[in-house]
């Protein structure tokens, strides 16, 4: 357990990671603007409020601090026994993962819950116990791949966001995931895990989607909009979301379908959105 709560300090990060000769290109006023952009003070307030909790308790206290209400539907679709991959859409890029950790951690316990994430999120110390890094490079790549396979072979439940990236605004005004990647399907078959589709009902602010669209139009490869995700988390204060669990899809059914993993992933994506609750704003659903 950490003796002190985790704190975000962009000034210190710049001091440690940017060579002194290059710091003049990043003046203090620019760093202060970035601090405000990511809501650094509020993020640190959340980390202080939740300290020293970890795992699903940490997730619950984040939701508590932000006054987030979550309606759970289809919980009866989760069998009492079994090893599953919970495959969910990824509309928020932060609170969706935190919410699923809270819900499923309460059901299974943190020791039997794992969520693959990019290396950057491994810096969130209170959630390291349930996170697994998936994008290691070089000599670390082999060890990371072994850890992933060991986790799939274990009794732990897996939470997976097959799109990888946060949902984007599509033509016609629909906000939905990009293409779902095939890896989780191949792993489900290999390790004999049923897949439970999960739909998380929620949206980021309009600014997030507009910046993502303009970044794409300009041909910029760096995901500028990702910088806004901490801000999106803070702006969700007082929101209400719905999480819906669908019926499990047997791994035997996947193996015997004769379809490619990529085709099955596309069908699982459709299954995710098929269980979404009815929306009043038709422009904002797939």
C-alpha atoms as an extended CHARMM CRD file, in Angstrom:
* protein
*
       286  EXT
         1         1  UNK       CA              0.0000000000        0.0000000000        0.0000000000  PROA      1               0.0000000000
         2         2  UNK       CA              1.3570000000        3.4350000000       -0.9020000000  PROA      2               0.0000000000
         3         3  UNK       CA              2.2830000000        5.6520000000        2.0530000000  PROA      3               0.0000000000
         4         4  UNK       CA              1.2770000000        8.8190000000        0.2350000000  PROA      4               0.0000000000
         5         5  UNK       CA             -1.5260000000        9.3940000000       -2.2860000000  PROA      5               0.0000000000
         6         6  UNK       CA             -0.5200000000        9.5590000000       -5.9140000000  PROA      6               0.0000000000
         7         7  UNK       CA             -0.2330000000       13.1540000000       -7.1340000000  PROA      7               0.0000000000
         8         8  UNK       CA             -0.0530000000       14.5810000000      -10.6440000000  PROA      8               0.0000000000
         9         9  UNK       CA              2.5380000000       17.3440000000      -10.9800000000  PROA      9               0.0000000000
        10        10  UNK       CA              3.1550000000       18.3780000000      -14.5750000000  PROA      10              0.0000000000
        11        11  UNK       CA              5.8030000000       20.9190000000      -13.5690000000  PROA      11              0.0000000000
        12        12  UNK       CA              7.8130000000       18.1660000000      -11.9140000000  PROA      12              0.0000000000
        13        13  UNK       CA              7.2740000000       15.7950000000      -14.8350000000  PROA      13              0.0000000000
        14        14  UNK       CA              8.6560000000       18.4230000000      -17.2020000000  PROA      14              0.0000000000
        15        15  UNK       CA             11.6270000000       19.0480000000      -14.9090000000  PROA      15              0.0000000000
        16        16  UNK       CA             12.4860000000       15.3440000000      -14.7620000000  PROA      16              0.0000000000
        17        17  UNK       CA             11.8210000000       14.3040000000      -18.3450000000  PROA      17              0.0000000000
        18        18  UNK       CA             12.5980000000       17.3140000000      -20.5350000000  PROA      18              0.0000000000
        19        19  UNK       CA             16.2950000000       18.2030000000      -20.9300000000  PROA      19              0.0000000000
        20        20  UNK       CA             17.1290000000       21.6320000000      -19.5400000000  PROA      20              0.0000000000
        21        21  UNK       CA             18.2930000000       22.8050000000      -22.9660000000  PROA      21              0.0000000000
        22        22  UNK       CA             14.8140000000       22.1810000000      -24.3730000000  PROA      22              0.0000000000
        23        23  UNK       CA             12.6880000000       23.4900000000      -21.5270000000  PROA      23              0.0000000000
        24        24  UNK       CA             12.6950000000       27.0020000000      -22.9810000000  PROA      24              0.0000000000
        25        25  UNK       CA             10.4750000000       25.6300000000      -25.7400000000  PROA      25              0.0000000000
        26        26  UNK       CA              7.9400000000       24.7070000000      -23.0600000000  PROA      26              0.0000000000
        27        27  UNK       CA              7.4920000000       27.8090000000      -20.8530000000  PROA      27              0.0000000000
        28        28  UNK       CA              5.8500000000       27.6120000000      -17.4340000000  PROA      28              0.0000000000
        29        29  UNK       CA              2.7120000000       29.3790000000      -18.6590000000  PROA      29              0.0000000000
        30        30  UNK       CA              2.2400000000       26.6130000000      -21.2460000000  PROA      30              0.0000000000
        31        31  UNK       CA              2.5580000000       23.9540000000      -18.5580000000  PROA      31              0.0000000000
        32        32  UNK       CA              0.0370000000       25.8230000000      -16.3960000000  PROA      32              0.0000000000
        33        33  UNK       CA             -2.3840000000       25.8700000000      -19.3340000000  PROA      33              0.0000000000
        34        34  UNK       CA             -1.9440000000       22.1270000000      -19.6930000000  PROA      34              0.0000000000
        35        35  UNK       CA             -2.5760000000       21.7010000000      -15.9620000000  PROA      35              0.0000000000
        36        36  UNK       CA             -5.8830000000       23.4860000000      -16.3420000000  PROA      36              0.0000000000
        37        37  UNK       CA             -6.7160000000       21.5350000000      -19.4970000000  PROA      37              0.0000000000
        38        38  UNK       CA             -6.3860000000       18.1790000000      -17.7400000000  PROA      38              0.0000000000
        39        39  UNK       CA             -7.9860000000       19.4860000000      -14.5030000000  PROA      39              0.0000000000
        40        40  UNK       CA             -4.8750000000       18.6400000000      -12.5070000000  PROA      40              0.0000000000
        41        41  UNK       CA             -6.1750000000       20.0930000000       -9.2310000000  PROA      41              0.0000000000
        42        42  UNK       CA             -9.4190000000       18.1180000000       -9.3950000000  PROA      42              0.0000000000
        43        43  UNK       CA             -7.6370000000       14.9150000000      -10.3710000000  PROA      43              0.0000000000
        44        44  UNK       CA             -5.3900000000       15.3000000000       -7.3380000000  PROA      44              0.0000000000
        45        45  UNK       CA             -8.4520000000       15.9390000000       -5.1820000000  PROA      45              0.0000000000
        46        46  UNK       CA             -9.9140000000       12.6490000000       -6.4190000000  PROA      46              0.0000000000
        47        47  UNK       CA             -6.6710000000       10.8080000000       -5.6790000000  PROA      47              0.0000000000
        48        48  UNK       CA             -6.5800000000       12.2930000000       -2.1810000000  PROA      48              0.0000000000
        49        49  UNK       CA            -10.2200000000       11.4210000000       -1.5290000000  PROA      49              0.0000000000
        50        50  UNK       CA             -9.7620000000        7.8060000000       -2.6090000000  PROA      50              0.0000000000
        51        51  UNK       CA             -6.4640000000        7.2020000000       -0.7900000000  PROA      51              0.0000000000
        52        52  UNK       CA             -5.4330000000        4.5900000000        0.3450000000  PROA      52              0.0000000000
        53        53  UNK       CA             -8.0110000000        2.4100000000       -1.4350000000  PROA      53              0.0000000000
        54        54  UNK       CA             -7.0540000000        0.2510000000       -4.4060000000  PROA      54              0.0000000000
        55        55  UNK       CA             -8.7940000000       -1.8440000000       -7.0620000000  PROA      55              0.0000000000
        56        56  UNK       CA            -12.5760000000       -1.9660000000       -7.0290000000  PROA      56              0.0000000000
        57        57  UNK       CA            -12.7630000000        0.0080000000       -3.7730000000  PROA      57              0.0000000000
        58        58  UNK       CA            -10.7680000000        2.8010000000       -5.4190000000  PROA      58              0.0000000000
        59        59  UNK       CA            -13.1230000000        2.6460000000       -8.4190000000  PROA      59              0.0000000000
        60        60  UNK       CA            -16.1900000000        2.8870000000       -6.1820000000  PROA      60              0.0000000000
        61        61  UNK       CA            -14.7700000000        5.8860000000       -4.3400000000  PROA      61              0.0000000000
        62        62  UNK       CA            -14.0060000000        7.6660000000       -7.6280000000  PROA      62              0.0000000000
        63        63  UNK       CA            -17.6450000000        7.2110000000       -8.6410000000  PROA      63              0.0000000000
        64        64  UNK       CA            -18.6910000000        8.4180000000       -5.2030000000  PROA      64              0.0000000000
        65        65  UNK       CA            -16.5440000000       11.5540000000       -5.4110000000  PROA      65              0.0000000000
        66        66  UNK       CA            -17.8880000000       12.4020000000       -8.8670000000  PROA      66              0.0000000000
        67        67  UNK       CA            -21.4780000000       11.6700000000       -7.7950000000  PROA      67              0.0000000000
        68        68  UNK       CA            -21.8170000000        9.1730000000      -10.6470000000  PROA      68              0.0000000000
        69        69  UNK       CA            -24.9390000000        6.9960000000      -10.6890000000  PROA      69              0.0000000000
        70        70  UNK       CA            -24.8940000000        3.7010000000      -12.5570000000  PROA      70              0.0000000000
        71        71  UNK       CA            -27.9020000000        1.5950000000      -13.5480000000  PROA      71              0.0000000000
        72        72  UNK       CA            -27.0050000000       -2.0820000000      -14.0270000000  PROA      72              0.0000000000
        73        73  UNK       CA            -29.0970000000       -4.1890000000      -16.3930000000  PROA      73              0.0000000000
        74        74  UNK       CA            -28.7690000000       -7.8570000000      -17.3210000000  PROA      74              0.0000000000
        75        75  UNK       CA            -26.7030000000       -8.8620000000      -14.2970000000  PROA      75              0.0000000000
        76        76  UNK       CA            -28.7320000000      -12.0920000000      -14.3170000000  PROA      76              0.0000000000
        77        77  UNK       CA            -27.0700000000      -12.9350000000      -17.6480000000  PROA      77              0.0000000000
        78        78  UNK       CA            -23.7710000000      -13.5800000000      -15.8800000000  PROA      78              0.0000000000
        79        79  UNK       CA            -23.5930000000      -17.2740000000      -14.8920000000  PROA      79              0.0000000000
        80        80  UNK       CA            -22.5640000000      -18.1490000000      -11.3660000000  PROA      80              0.0000000000
        81        81  UNK       CA            -19.6070000000      -20.1730000000      -12.6030000000  PROA      81              0.0000000000
        82        82  UNK       CA            -17.2680000000      -19.8360000000      -15.5480000000  PROA      82              0.0000000000
        83        83  UNK       CA            -14.3550000000      -17.8940000000      -17.0000000000  PROA      83              0.0000000000
        84        84  UNK       CA            -15.4110000000      -15.0000000000      -19.1910000000  PROA      84              0.0000000000
        85        85  UNK       CA            -14.2070000000      -12.2010000000      -21.3950000000  PROA      85              0.0000000000
        86        86  UNK       CA            -16.4160000000       -9.1640000000      -20.8280000000  PROA      86              0.0000000000
        87        87  UNK       CA            -16.2210000000       -7.3530000000      -24.1870000000  PROA      87              0.0000000000
        88        88  UNK       CA            -17.4500000000       -3.7690000000      -23.9320000000  PROA      88              0.0000000000
        89        89  UNK       CA            -17.7650000000       -0.6930000000      -26.0720000000  PROA      89              0.0000000000
        90        90  UNK       CA            -15.4700000000        2.1520000000      -24.9800000000  PROA      90              0.0000000000
        91        91  UNK       CA            -17.4450000000        5.4260000000      -24.9900000000  PROA      91              0.0000000000
        92        92  UNK       CA            -15.6700000000        7.3920000000      -22.2560000000  PROA      92              0.0000000000
        93        93  UNK       CA            -12.0400000000        6.3100000000      -22.0620000000  PROA      93              0.0000000000
        94        94  UNK       CA            -11.8810000000        6.3630000000      -18.2770000000  PROA      94              0.0000000000
        95        95  UNK       CA            -15.1250000000        6.1420000000      -16.3650000000  PROA      95              0.0000000000
        96        96  UNK       CA            -16.2980000000        3.1330000000      -18.3690000000  PROA      96              0.0000000000
        97        97  UNK       CA            -13.2880000000        1.1240000000      -17.2160000000  PROA      97              0.0000000000
        98        98  UNK       CA            -13.5630000000        2.4310000000      -13.6530000000  PROA      98              0.0000000000
        99        99  UNK       CA            -17.2600000000        1.5220000000      -13.5540000000  PROA      99              0.0000000000
       100       100  UNK       CA            -16.7000000000       -2.0190000000      -14.8130000000  PROA      100             0.0000000000
       101       101  UNK       CA            -13.9080000000       -2.5120000000      -12.2820000000  PROA      101             0.0000000000
       102       102  UNK       CA            -16.3050000000       -1.3700000000       -9.5600000000  PROA      102             0.0000000000
       103       103  UNK       CA            -19.1660000000       -3.6260000000      -10.6890000000  PROA      103             0.0000000000
       104       104  UNK       CA            -17.1890000000       -6.7600000000      -11.5640000000  PROA      104             0.0000000000
       105       105  UNK       CA            -14.6510000000       -6.3270000000       -8.7680000000  PROA      105             0.0000000000
       106       106  UNK       CA            -17.5230000000       -6.3620000000       -6.2960000000  PROA      106             0.0000000000
       107       107  UNK       CA            -18.8380000000       -9.5660000000       -7.8500000000  PROA      107             0.0000000000
       108       108  UNK       CA            -15.5860000000      -11.4930000000       -8.2830000000  PROA      108             0.0000000000
       109       109  UNK       CA            -13.0380000000       -9.7850000000       -6.0610000000  PROA      109             0.0000000000
       110       110  UNK       CA             -9.9990000000       -7.8940000000       -7.3170000000  PROA      110             0.0000000000
       111       111  UNK       CA             -7.8010000000      -10.9910000000       -7.3520000000  PROA      111             0.0000000000
       112       112  UNK       CA            -10.0530000000      -12.5120000000      -10.0250000000  PROA      112             0.0000000000
       113       113  UNK       CA            -10.4110000000       -9.4700000000      -12.2660000000  PROA      113             0.0000000000
       114       114  UNK       CA             -7.9940000000       -8.2180000000      -14.9240000000  PROA      114             0.0000000000
       115       115  UNK       CA             -8.1710000000       -5.4310000000      -17.4990000000  PROA      115             0.0000000000
       116       116  UNK       CA             -5.4950000000       -5.0820000000      -20.2330000000  PROA      116             0.0000000000
       117       117  UNK       CA             -4.3620000000       -1.4540000000      -20.6140000000  PROA      117             0.0000000000
       118       118  UNK       CA             -1.6260000000        0.5700000000      -22.2900000000  PROA      118             0.0000000000
       119       119  UNK       CA              1.5750000000        1.2810000000      -20.4060000000  PROA      119             0.0000000000
       120       120  UNK       CA              0.5800000000        4.8530000000      -19.5760000000  PROA      120             0.0000000000
       121       121  UNK       CA             -2.3180000000        3.6850000000      -17.4040000000  PROA      121             0.0000000000
       122       122  UNK       CA              0.0360000000        1.5090000000      -15.3690000000  PROA      122             0.0000000000
       123       123  UNK       CA              1.0420000000        4.7930000000      -13.7050000000  PROA      123             0.0000000000
       124       124  UNK       CA             -2.3570000000        4.8030000000      -11.9670000000  PROA      124             0.0000000000
       125       125  UNK       CA             -0.9760000000        2.9950000000       -8.9160000000  PROA      125             0.0000000000
       126       126  UNK       CA             -4.3180000000        2.2770000000       -7.1640000000  PROA      126             0.0000000000
       127       127  UNK       CA             -5.3950000000        0.1320000000      -10.1310000000  PROA      127             0.0000000000
       128       128  UNK       CA             -2.1420000000       -1.7000000000      -10.8580000000  PROA      128             0.0000000000
       129       129  UNK       CA             -3.5220000000       -4.7860000000       -9.1260000000  PROA      129             0.0000000000
       130       130  UNK       CA             -6.2160000000       -5.2480000000      -11.7800000000  PROA      130             0.0000000000
       131       131  UNK       CA             -4.3590000000       -3.8180000000      -14.8060000000  PROA      131             0.0000000000
       132       132  UNK       CA             -2.1960000000       -5.7870000000      -17.2400000000  PROA      132             0.0000000000
       133       133  UNK       CA              0.1560000000       -3.9170000000      -19.6050000000  PROA      133             0.0000000000
       134       134  UNK       CA             -0.3090000000       -4.9120000000      -23.2340000000  PROA      134             0.0000000000
       135       135  UNK       CA              1.9480000000       -2.7130000000      -25.3620000000  PROA      135             0.0000000000
       136       136  UNK       CA              5.4420000000       -3.4640000000      -24.1530000000  PROA      136             0.0000000000
       137       137  UNK       CA              8.2480000000       -3.2800000000      -26.6700000000  PROA      137             0.0000000000
       138       138  UNK       CA             11.6770000000       -4.8000000000      -27.1670000000  PROA      138             0.0000000000
       139       139  UNK       CA             12.8570000000       -7.2570000000      -24.5340000000  PROA      139             0.0000000000
       140       140  UNK       CA              9.7560000000       -6.5680000000      -22.3940000000  PROA      140             0.0000000000
       141       141  UNK       CA              7.3520000000       -7.6420000000      -25.1500000000  PROA      141             0.0000000000
       142       142  UNK       CA              7.9260000000      -11.3630000000      -24.6130000000  PROA      142             0.0000000000
       143       143  UNK       CA              7.3280000000      -11.0810000000      -20.8690000000  PROA      143             0.0000000000
       144       144  UNK       CA              4.1550000000       -9.0290000000      -21.4130000000  PROA      144             0.0000000000
       145       145  UNK       CA              2.8230000000      -11.5890000000      -23.8960000000  PROA      145             0.0000000000
       146       146  UNK       CA              3.5380000000      -14.3910000000      -21.4320000000  PROA      146             0.0000000000
       147       147  UNK       CA              1.6940000000      -12.5040000000      -18.6710000000  PROA      147             0.0000000000
       148       148  UNK       CA             -1.3300000000      -12.0040000000      -20.9260000000  PROA      148             0.0000000000
       149       149  UNK       CA             -1.4550000000      -15.6950000000      -21.8250000000  PROA      149             0.0000000000
       150       150  UNK       CA             -1.0310000000      -16.7340000000      -18.1960000000  PROA      150             0.0000000000
       151       151  UNK       CA             -3.9240000000      -14.4680000000      -17.2550000000  PROA      151             0.0000000000
       152       152  UNK       CA             -6.1830000000      -15.9180000000      -19.9480000000  PROA      152             0.0000000000
       153       153  UNK       CA             -5.2800000000      -19.3890000000      -18.6820000000  PROA      153             0.0000000000
       154       154  UNK       CA             -6.0800000000      -18.4140000000      -15.0770000000  PROA      154             0.0000000000
       155       155  UNK       CA             -9.4200000000      -18.2130000000      -13.2610000000  PROA      155             0.0000000000
       156       156  UNK       CA             -9.4770000000      -14.3990000000      -13.4650000000  PROA      156             0.0000000000
       157       157  UNK       CA            -12.2630000000      -12.6900000000      -15.3990000000  PROA      157             0.0000000000
       158       158  UNK       CA            -11.0830000000      -10.4840000000      -18.2740000000  PROA      158             0.0000000000
       159       159  UNK       CA            -12.5270000000       -7.0680000000      -19.1170000000  PROA      159             0.0000000000
       160       160  UNK       CA            -11.6830000000       -6.0350000000      -22.6600000000  PROA      160             0.0000000000
       161       161  UNK       CA            -12.3170000000       -2.9990000000      -24.8610000000  PROA      161             0.0000000000
       162       162  UNK       CA            -11.8640000000       -4.5320000000      -28.3270000000  PROA      162             0.0000000000
       163       163  UNK       CA            -11.9050000000       -1.1820000000      -30.1560000000  PROA      163             0.0000000000
       164       164  UNK       CA             -8.7640000000       -0.1150000000      -28.2970000000  PROA      164             0.0000000000
       165       165  UNK       CA             -9.5620000000        3.5750000000      -28.7840000000  PROA      165             0.0000000000
       166       166  UNK       CA            -12.4280000000        5.5920000000      -27.3430000000  PROA      166             0.0000000000
       167       167  UNK       CA            -15.6450000000        5.8030000000      -29.3830000000  PROA      167             0.0000000000
       168       168  UNK       CA            -15.7180000000        8.4040000000      -32.1240000000  PROA      168             0.0000000000
       169       169  UNK       CA            -18.3320000000       10.4800000000      -33.9420000000  PROA      169             0.0000000000
       170       170  UNK       CA            -19.3610000000        8.8240000000      -37.2170000000  PROA      170             0.0000000000
       171       171  UNK       CA            -21.2450000000       10.0330000000      -40.2690000000  PROA      171             0.0000000000
       172       172  UNK       CA            -24.8740000000       10.8060000000      -39.5310000000  PROA      172             0.0000000000
       173       173  UNK       CA            -24.1010000000       11.8010000000      -35.9440000000  PROA      173             0.0000000000
       174       174  UNK       CA            -23.6660000000        8.3070000000      -34.4840000000  PROA      174             0.0000000000
       175       175  UNK       CA            -21.2030000000        8.0080000000      -31.6070000000  PROA      175             0.0000000000
       176       176  UNK       CA            -19.8340000000        4.4860000000      -31.5520000000  PROA      176             0.0000000000
       177       177  UNK       CA            -16.7100000000        2.3760000000      -31.3960000000  PROA      177             0.0000000000
       178       178  UNK       CA            -14.3150000000        1.9880000000      -34.2710000000  PROA      178             0.0000000000
       179       179  UNK       CA            -13.7360000000       -1.5080000000      -35.6310000000  PROA      179             0.0000000000
       180       180  UNK       CA            -13.3050000000       -4.1690000000      -32.9580000000  PROA      180             0.0000000000
       181       181  UNK       CA             -9.9900000000       -5.9840000000      -33.1490000000  PROA      181             0.0000000000
       182       182  UNK       CA             -9.9030000000       -9.7770000000      -33.3670000000  PROA      182             0.0000000000
       183       183  UNK       CA             -7.4410000000      -10.6760000000      -30.5750000000  PROA      183             0.0000000000
       184       184  UNK       CA            -10.0850000000      -11.2360000000      -27.8820000000  PROA      184             0.0000000000
       185       185  UNK       CA            -11.9640000000      -13.6890000000      -30.1180000000  PROA      185             0.0000000000
       186       186  UNK       CA             -8.8540000000      -15.7470000000      -30.8040000000  PROA      186             0.0000000000
       187       187  UNK       CA             -8.0370000000      -15.7780000000      -27.0830000000  PROA      187             0.0000000000
       188       188  UNK       CA            -11.5800000000      -16.8000000000      -26.1750000000  PROA      188             0.0000000000
       189       189  UNK       CA            -11.3350000000      -19.8490000000      -28.4160000000  PROA      189             0.0000000000
       190       190  UNK       CA             -7.7720000000      -20.7100000000      -27.4210000000  PROA      190             0.0000000000
       191       191  UNK       CA             -8.4500000000      -20.5120000000      -23.6820000000  PROA      191             0.0000000000
       192       192  UNK       CA            -12.0480000000      -21.7620000000      -23.7810000000  PROA      192             0.0000000000
       193       193  UNK       CA            -13.6700000000      -18.6090000000      -22.4140000000  PROA      193             0.0000000000
       194       194  UNK       CA            -17.2320000000      -17.5450000000      -23.1740000000  PROA      194             0.0000000000
       195       195  UNK       CA            -17.6850000000      -13.9130000000      -24.2160000000  PROA      195             0.0000000000
       196       196  UNK       CA            -20.2320000000      -11.6930000000      -22.4800000000  PROA      196             0.0000000000
       197       197  UNK       CA            -21.0700000000       -8.5610000000      -24.5010000000  PROA      197             0.0000000000
       198       198  UNK       CA            -21.3440000000       -5.3920000000      -22.4290000000  PROA      198             0.0000000000
       199       199  UNK       CA            -22.8340000000       -2.0920000000      -23.4790000000  PROA      199             0.0000000000
       200       200  UNK       CA            -21.9070000000        1.0810000000      -21.6210000000  PROA      200             0.0000000000
       201       201  UNK       CA            -24.3240000000        3.9280000000      -22.3170000000  PROA      201             0.0000000000
       202       202  UNK       CA            -22.5350000000        7.2690000000      -22.1820000000  PROA      202             0.0000000000
       203       203  UNK       CA            -20.8340000000       10.0360000000      -24.1630000000  PROA      203             0.0000000000
       204       204  UNK       CA            -17.9740000000       12.4850000000      -23.8830000000  PROA      204             0.0000000000
       205       205  UNK       CA            -18.4390000000       16.1940000000      -24.5450000000  PROA      205             0.0000000000
       206       206  UNK       CA            -18.9720000000       17.5930000000      -28.0180000000  PROA      206             0.0000000000
       207       207  UNK       CA            -15.5220000000       19.1810000000      -27.9320000000  PROA      207             0.0000000000
       208       208  UNK       CA            -13.8390000000       15.7750000000      -27.6720000000  PROA      208             0.0000000000
       209       209  UNK       CA            -15.4720000000       14.4650000000      -30.8480000000  PROA      209             0.0000000000
       210       210  UNK       CA            -14.9200000000       17.6900000000      -32.7840000000  PROA      210             0.0000000000
       211       211  UNK       CA            -11.2030000000       17.7270000000      -32.0040000000  PROA      211             0.0000000000
       212       212  UNK       CA            -10.9230000000       14.0490000000      -32.9530000000  PROA      212             0.0000000000
       213       213  UNK       CA            -12.6290000000       14.7320000000      -36.2760000000  PROA      213             0.0000000000
       214       214  UNK       CA            -10.4630000000       17.7480000000      -37.1220000000  PROA      214             0.0000000000
       215       215  UNK       CA             -7.3080000000       15.8830000000      -36.1460000000  PROA      215             0.0000000000
       216       216  UNK       CA             -8.2430000000       13.1330000000      -38.5830000000  PROA      216             0.0000000000
       217       217  UNK       CA             -9.0700000000       15.6250000000      -41.3520000000  PROA      217             0.0000000000
       218       218  UNK       CA             -5.6790000000       17.2720000000      -40.9080000000  PROA      218             0.0000000000
       219       219  UNK       CA             -3.9680000000       13.9050000000      -41.1910000000  PROA      219             0.0000000000
       220       220  UNK       CA             -2.3700000000       14.0890000000      -37.7350000000  PROA      220             0.0000000000
       221       221  UNK       CA             -1.4550000000       10.6650000000      -36.3760000000  PROA      221             0.0000000000
       222       222  UNK       CA             -0.9750000000       11.7490000000      -32.7610000000  PROA      222             0.0000000000
       223       223  UNK       CA             -4.2690000000       11.3930000000      -30.8640000000  PROA      223             0.0000000000
       224       224  UNK       CA             -4.5290000000       14.9500000000      -29.5830000000  PROA      224             0.0000000000
       225       225  UNK       CA             -7.9990000000       14.2680000000      -28.2360000000  PROA      225             0.0000000000
       226       226  UNK       CA             -6.5980000000       11.7000000000      -25.7840000000  PROA      226             0.0000000000
       227       227  UNK       CA             -5.1740000000       14.6050000000      -23.7680000000  PROA      227             0.0000000000
       228       228  UNK       CA             -8.7610000000       15.6300000000      -23.0360000000  PROA      228             0.0000000000
       229       229  UNK       CA             -9.7570000000       12.3440000000      -21.3890000000  PROA      229             0.0000000000
       230       230  UNK       CA             -8.8360000000       13.3980000000      -17.8180000000  PROA      230             0.0000000000
       231       231  UNK       CA            -10.8960000000       16.5480000000      -18.3810000000  PROA      231             0.0000000000
       232       232  UNK       CA            -13.7790000000       14.4290000000      -19.6890000000  PROA      232             0.0000000000
       233       233  UNK       CA            -13.6810000000       12.3610000000      -16.5070000000  PROA      233             0.0000000000
       234       234  UNK       CA            -13.9660000000       15.4610000000      -14.3280000000  PROA      234             0.0000000000
       235       235  UNK       CA            -16.7230000000       16.9760000000      -16.4610000000  PROA      235             0.0000000000
       236       236  UNK       CA            -18.8230000000       13.8380000000      -15.9730000000  PROA      236             0.0000000000
       237       237  UNK       CA            -19.5930000000       14.9470000000      -12.4050000000  PROA      237             0.0000000000
       238       238  UNK       CA            -23.2120000000       14.1430000000      -11.5300000000  PROA      238             0.0000000000
       239       239  UNK       CA            -23.8170000000       11.9970000000      -14.6160000000  PROA      239             0.0000000000
       240       240  UNK       CA            -25.8930000000        8.8310000000      -14.8390000000  PROA      240             0.0000000000
       241       241  UNK       CA            -24.9010000000        5.8370000000      -16.9560000000  PROA      241             0.0000000000
       242       242  UNK       CA            -26.3650000000        2.4600000000      -17.8160000000  PROA      242             0.0000000000
       243       243  UNK       CA            -24.3210000000       -0.7290000000      -18.0650000000  PROA      243             0.0000000000
       244       244  UNK       CA            -26.0440000000       -3.6580000000      -19.7870000000  PROA      244             0.0000000000
       245       245  UNK       CA            -24.7580000000       -7.2420000000      -19.7640000000  PROA      245             0.0000000000
       246       246  UNK       CA            -25.8250000000       -9.4900000000      -22.6220000000  PROA      246             0.0000000000
       247       247  UNK       CA            -26.1170000000      -13.2650000000      -22.6830000000  PROA      247             0.0000000000
       248       248  UNK       CA            -22.8440000000      -15.2170000000      -22.9280000000  PROA      248             0.0000000000
       249       249  UNK       CA            -21.6580000000      -16.4500000000      -26.3110000000  PROA      249             0.0000000000
       250       250  UNK       CA            -20.1580000000      -19.9280000000      -25.9390000000  PROA      250             0.0000000000
       251       251  UNK       CA            -16.5770000000      -20.3550000000      -27.0900000000  PROA      251             0.0000000000
       252       252  UNK       CA            -17.6170000000      -23.5980000000      -28.7900000000  PROA      252             0.0000000000
       253       253  UNK       CA            -20.0710000000      -21.6170000000      -30.9140000000  PROA      253             0.0000000000
       254       254  UNK       CA            -17.2740000000      -19.2860000000      -31.9790000000  PROA      254             0.0000000000
       255       255  UNK       CA            -14.9080000000      -22.1520000000      -32.7560000000  PROA      255             0.0000000000
       256       256  UNK       CA            -17.4870000000      -24.0080000000      -34.8290000000  PROA      256             0.0000000000
       257       257  UNK       CA            -18.8450000000      -20.9980000000      -36.7210000000  PROA      257             0.0000000000
       258       258  UNK       CA            -16.3550000000      -21.2610000000      -39.5610000000  PROA      258             0.0000000000
       259       259  UNK       CA            -15.9500000000      -17.4640000000      -39.5380000000  PROA      259             0.0000000000
       260       260  UNK       CA            -12.6590000000      -15.6160000000      -39.1620000000  PROA      260             0.0000000000
       261       261  UNK       CA            -11.8900000000      -14.0030000000      -35.7730000000  PROA      261             0.0000000000
       262       262  UNK       CA            -12.1960000000      -10.5550000000      -37.4040000000  PROA      262             0.0000000000
       263       263  UNK       CA            -15.6730000000      -11.3880000000      -38.7280000000  PROA      263             0.0000000000
       264       264  UNK       CA            -16.7180000000      -12.7240000000      -35.3380000000  PROA      264             0.0000000000
       265       265  UNK       CA            -15.3750000000       -9.5680000000      -33.6620000000  PROA      265             0.0000000000
       266       266  UNK       CA            -17.5790000000       -7.4830000000      -35.9710000000  PROA      266             0.0000000000
       267       267  UNK       CA            -20.5820000000       -9.6150000000      -35.0120000000  PROA      267             0.0000000000
       268       268  UNK       CA            -19.7590000000       -9.2230000000      -31.3240000000  PROA      268             0.0000000000
       269       269  UNK       CA            -19.6340000000       -5.4690000000      -31.8150000000  PROA      269             0.0000000000
       270       270  UNK       CA            -23.1430000000       -5.5980000000      -33.2770000000  PROA      270             0.0000000000
       271       271  UNK       CA            -24.2690000000       -7.7380000000      -30.3360000000  PROA      271             0.0000000000
       272       272  UNK       CA            -22.9190000000       -5.1100000000      -27.9490000000  PROA      272             0.0000000000
       273       273  UNK       CA            -24.9660000000       -2.3260000000      -29.5050000000  PROA      273             0.0000000000
       274       274  UNK       CA            -28.0150000000       -4.5650000000      -29.9080000000  PROA      274             0.0000000000
       275       275  UNK       CA            -28.3980000000       -4.7420000000      -26.1120000000  PROA      275             0.0000000000
       276       276  UNK       CA            -28.1520000000       -0.9690000000      -25.6760000000  PROA      276             0.0000000000
       277       277  UNK       CA            -31.1450000000        0.5680000000      -23.8710000000  PROA      277             0.0000000000
       278       278  UNK       CA            -33.5130000000        2.6480000000      -25.9610000000  PROA      278             0.0000000000
       279       279  UNK       CA            -32.2770000000        6.2080000000      -26.4470000000  PROA      279             0.0000000000
       280       280  UNK       CA            -34.3090000000        9.3660000000      -26.8520000000  PROA      280             0.0000000000
       281       281  UNK       CA            -31.6220000000       11.0770000000      -28.9360000000  PROA      281             0.0000000000
       282       282  UNK       CA            -31.4810000000        8.9690000000      -32.0890000000  PROA      282             0.0000000000
       283       283  UNK       CA            -28.5830000000       10.9420000000      -33.5160000000  PROA      283             0.0000000000
       284       284  UNK       CA            -26.3350000000        9.7730000000      -30.7260000000  PROA      284             0.0000000000
       285       285  UNK       CA            -26.6490000000        6.0210000000      -31.1000000000  PROA      285             0.0000000000
       286       286  UNK       CA            -25.3730000000        3.6030000000      -33.7030000000  PROA      286             0.0000000000
